[in-house]
Amino acid sequence: MRKQWALIGVVMLAPAGAFAEEPKPSSDLFQVSAYLEPTVHFWEQIFTEYTSTQLVIHDLYRPGIIWNVVDLKTAYEEIPRREVQEITRFAMLDIQTRLRRLHEHPVATDALDDHLLAITASLDDHGIDEPWTRLRIQRGISDEFQVSLARSKRWIPDVRRVLAQERVPVQLAALPFIESMYNNKAYSSVGAAGVWQLMPNTARQFGLKVSRKRDDRYEITHATKAAARLLQSNLKRLGSWPLAITAYNHGAGGVSRGIKQVGSREIEHLISNYQRGSWGFASKNFYAEFLAALGIAEEHITIIHPSTAPTPAQKLAKKIAKKHTKIPARKIAKRHTY
């Protein structure tokens, strides 16, 4: 008897077409190109619609093509790793088997088959002959992203202020949503830390102290200044913000190699044509994820337009200044940033 996994069932998607509705440009500076529209919308769905109890089965190279969504009984983190692997394998195998069968005999046996046939019918113009060979699963994070939006309100004013001082777009304040969900205590398995997930050597390169006694990557204004200067360095080397932001994930050297191989500085050309082992799904999707996070953040919190509300550092400075009237509040703010 087959083991009963923690599956409730599937979420059927409207079979009207393979691609979701087009998202609106998030700002004049960071436009969403026609090529990136389906991918940006895919990440908007991951960030706002699908929760951590849902697994989204999609196309590896065109994430906007969603084949199915599997519901779990419990949160992803609460399921043992081995069982998660079994659930993932079973879900992928089911769609692979169905797509192969429908390719040979396009006759639906249930509603999910109808949905898959509707999608495959729209793929002829995209040159996808064997879709079962390019499947991937992405876990939803809408519940986690909602928490990060609330958490970010504490940091956004100071982050925006530092970005403006460093003369980079304040929209870059959306980048920590992708890097750390605005969790200032975040620490990755490879050693990246803070909301900007700076690596130790990179942090030191841009003036931060990183040691056992002191780690400036957890100090929001210092870390933001370093991240801004890294991004500015990427821009100077690569020539555009899409490439500079992508290099934040993939490295400026790696993006430069891609430009040389492809012969183009257009992010769309790199995504579709650059071939290298390290140039994987995460790097290809990083800029689209940023655009999706920026669009969502602009709807929920103030990123572009300055706010008249005092920042956390300014509030603390005024509180301390009441006890130490001889010390200007602006100087205290510099000492007590978050």
Secondary structure as GFF3:
##gff-version 3
##sequence-region A 1 338
A	DSSP	beta_strand	7	11	.	.	.	ID=ss1
A	DSSP	alpha_helix	37	48	.	.	.	ID=ss2
A	DSSP	beta_strand	54	59	.	.	.	ID=ss3
A	DSSP	beta_strand	66	72	.	.	.	ID=ss4
A	DSSP	three_ten_helix	76	78	.	.	.	ID=ss5
A	DSSP	alpha_helix	81	104	.	.	.	ID=ss6
A	DSSP	alpha_helix	111	121	.	.	.	ID=ss7
A	DSSP	three_ten_helix	124	126	.	.	.	ID=ss8
A	DSSP	three_ten_helix	131	133	.	.	.	ID=ss9
A	DSSP	beta_strand	135	139	.	.	.	ID=ss10
A	DSSP	alpha_helix	142	152	.	.	.	ID=ss11
A	DSSP	alpha_helix	156	165	.	.	.	ID=ss12
A	DSSP	three_ten_helix	170	174	.	.	.	ID=ss13
A	DSSP	alpha_helix	175	179	.	.	.	ID=ss14
A	DSSP	alpha_helix	200	205	.	.	.	ID=ss15
A	DSSP	three_ten_helix	216	218	.	.	.	ID=ss16
A	DSSP	alpha_helix	220	238	.	.	.	ID=ss17
A	DSSP	alpha_helix	241	250	.	.	.	ID=ss18
A	DSSP	alpha_helix	252	262	.	.	.	ID=ss19
A	DSSP	alpha_helix	267	273	.	.	.	ID=ss20
A	DSSP	alpha_helix	281	300	.	.	.	ID=ss21
A	DSSP	alpha_helix	312	323	.	.	.	ID=ss22
A	DSSP	alpha_helix	329	335	.	.	.	ID=ss23
###
